[in-house]
Amino acid sequence: MKSISVFGLGYVGAVLVACLADNGHKVTGVDVNSTKVDMINEGYSPVIEAGLNELLHKGVQAGRIQATSDTRLAVLESEISFICVGTPSNPNGSLNVSYVQRVCEDIGAALKDKPDYHTVILRSTMLPGSTEEIAIPAIEKTSG
């Protein structure tokens, strides 16, 4: 059983939290929106998706799902982090990756205090080259 953190509790993140927990993993959902965090902790979905409330409730009751706004805690208590934050369109049609960059910086800062290996997986919509140009430098900058 892996311990996994999922950043962003929208459609992609909330479903991922529920499915990973249903497969036996211990999952911590992370979001800046305290309403979403509270809903997950109570076993309710912050998004409308058939069957999601039931899976979340089951995972919370089994002790496999928790949610927090504390990035550091989530990273230190997990082996793998999935980034599922939004990448909305800018007025010119390009992707706004500022949320991804911010989460990468926050994860990097937490990794500074973590002696163990940690895997970071991007599930957010990103353009080719974004991992090398944005995500990796952001993590490296703050992790030391």
Backbone torsions as a table, in degrees:
resi	resn	phi	psi	omega
1	MET	NA	122.7	178.0
2	LYS	-89.2	153.4	172.0
3	SER	-103.9	122.3	-169.3
4	ILE	-128.6	139.8	171.5
5	SER	-111.2	142.4	-179.2
6	VAL	-125.0	117.5	-178.1
7	PHE	-96.3	120.4	-177.2
8	GLY	101.8	114.4	-176.9
9	LEU	-111.2	40.8	172.1
10	GLY	-85.8	-152.9	-177.2
11	TYR	-57.9	-49.6	-177.1
12	VAL	-67.6	-49.9	-176.1
13	GLY	-66.8	-44.0	-178.6
14	ALA	-63.8	-42.4	177.9
15	VAL	-65.3	-41.7	179.4
16	LEU	-62.2	-44.1	177.6
17	VAL	-54.9	-50.9	-177.0
18	ALA	-63.0	-44.4	-177.1
19	CYS	-69.2	-40.7	178.0
20	LEU	-63.5	-42.9	178.4
21	ALA	-64.9	-38.8	179.3
22	ASP	-64.6	-23.8	176.5
23	ASN	-90.8	10.1	172.9
24	GLY	97.6	0.7	-179.5
25	HIS	-84.1	153.6	172.6
26	LYS	-89.8	122.7	-171.1
27	VAL	-125.5	134.1	173.2
28	THR	-114.7	117.6	174.7
29	GLY	-86.4	141.2	-177.6
30	VAL	-128.3	130.8	177.2
31	ASP	-154.4	150.4	176.9
32	VAL	-78.2	-16.9	-178.8
33	ASN	-85.9	108.3	-176.0
34	SER	-64.8	-27.1	177.4
35	THR	-64.6	-44.1	177.7
36	LYS	-63.5	-42.2	178.9
37	VAL	-60.2	-47.9	-179.9
38	ASP	-62.0	-42.2	-179.7
39	MET	-61.8	-46.1	179.1
40	ILE	-60.8	-45.4	-178.9
41	ASN	-62.9	-25.0	177.6
42	GLU	-91.1	-0.6	178.2
43	GLY	84.5	22.0	179.5
44	TYR	-116.2	149.2	-179.8
45	SER	-84.3	136.1	174.8
46	PRO	-81.4	-3.6	179.6
47	VAL	-131.0	159.8	179.3
48	ILE	-90.0	115.0	-179.8
49	GLU	-155.2	124.4	-177.0
50	ALA	-54.6	128.1	176.0
51	GLY	81.5	-5.9	-175.1
52	LEU	-70.7	-40.4	177.8
53	ASN	-56.1	-43.6	-178.2
54	GLU	-64.1	-44.2	179.4
55	LEU	-65.6	-41.9	179.1
56	LEU	-65.0	-45.3	179.8
57	HIS	-59.3	-45.5	179.2
58	LYS	-60.0	-44.2	-179.6
59	GLY	-67.2	-39.9	177.4
60	VAL	-65.2	-46.3	-179.9
61	GLN	-60.8	-34.8	-179.9
62	ALA	-81.1	-5.5	-179.3
63	GLY	77.8	17.6	-179.5
64	ARG	-98.8	-9.8	-179.5
65	ILE	-125.6	133.1	168.7
66	GLN	-143.7	161.6	178.4
67	ALA	-135.7	152.6	-176.9
68	THR	-155.6	166.6	170.0
69	SER	-105.5	2.7	-175.5
70	ASP	-92.3	96.1	-179.2
71	THR	-58.2	-45.9	-176.6
72	ARG	-58.5	-49.4	179.7
73	LEU	-59.0	-45.2	-178.3
74	ALA	-62.1	-42.3	-179.6
75	VAL	-69.7	-44.7	-177.9
76	LEU	-64.6	-28.0	-177.9
77	GLU	-96.9	9.3	-178.9
78	SER	-130.9	163.7	177.9
79	GLU	-101.8	-24.9	-175.0
80	ILE	-135.8	139.0	174.1
81	SER	-122.7	127.1	172.6
82	PHE	-99.6	131.7	175.4
83	ILE	-101.7	116.4	-176.3
84	CYS	-127.9	30.6	-178.1
85	VAL	-80.2	160.9	-176.9
86	GLY	-69.1	151.0	172.8
87	THR	-130.6	74.4	-176.8
88	PRO	-66.2	162.5	178.8
89	SER	-78.6	139.0	170.7
90	ASN	-77.4	165.9	179.1
91	PRO	-55.3	-28.9	-179.8
92	ASN	-87.6	2.7	177.9
93	GLY	94.9	-10.7	178.4
94	SER	-74.7	165.0	179.2
95	LEU	-82.1	137.5	172.6
96	ASN	-91.6	105.7	-177.0
97	VAL	-100.9	17.2	-177.3
98	SER	-62.9	-34.3	178.6
99	TYR	-67.8	-40.4	177.7
100	VAL	-63.6	-45.8	-179.7
101	GLN	-60.8	-42.9	-179.4
102	ARG	-63.3	-45.2	179.2
103	VAL	-63.5	-40.8	177.6
104	CYS	-61.1	-41.8	177.2
105	GLU	-63.0	-42.9	179.5
106	ASP	-65.4	-41.8	177.4
107	ILE	-63.5	-43.8	178.1
108	GLY	-58.2	-43.7	178.9
109	ALA	-61.4	-39.2	178.1
110	ALA	-68.4	-36.3	-179.1
111	LEU	-65.0	-23.1	178.2
112	LYS	-57.2	-31.3	-178.1
113	ASP	-98.6	7.8	-175.7
114	LYS	-112.7	118.7	-179.1
115	PRO	-78.9	-20.0	-175.0
116	ASP	-87.4	159.9	175.4
117	TYR	-64.7	143.6	-179.1
118	HIS	-140.2	133.5	179.4
119	THR	-100.9	133.4	176.7
120	VAL	-116.7	127.2	-178.0
121	ILE	-120.6	127.9	177.4
122	LEU	-90.8	119.4	173.8
123	ARG	-109.0	-9.8	178.3
124	SER	-66.7	154.1	176.1
125	THR	-66.7	120.5	-179.1
126	MET	-137.5	151.1	176.7
127	LEU	-83.7	156.8	176.3
128	PRO	-53.9	136.7	179.8
129	GLY	90.4	-12.9	-176.8
130	SER	-65.0	-34.3	179.5
131	THR	-62.3	-47.9	-178.5
132	GLU	-72.1	-32.0	-174.9
133	GLU	-90.8	-26.7	-173.9
134	ILE	-121.8	-57.4	-171.6
135	ALA	-66.0	-54.2	-177.3
136	ILE	-61.9	-47.5	178.1
137	PRO	-60.4	-36.0	179.9
138	ALA	-66.2	-42.7	178.5
139	ILE	-66.4	-45.2	-178.8
140	GLU	-63.9	-38.9	-177.5
141	LYS	-59.9	-42.4	-174.3
142	THR	-95.8	-13.3	-179.1
143	SER	-86.1	-16.1	179.1
144	GLY	83.0	NA	NA
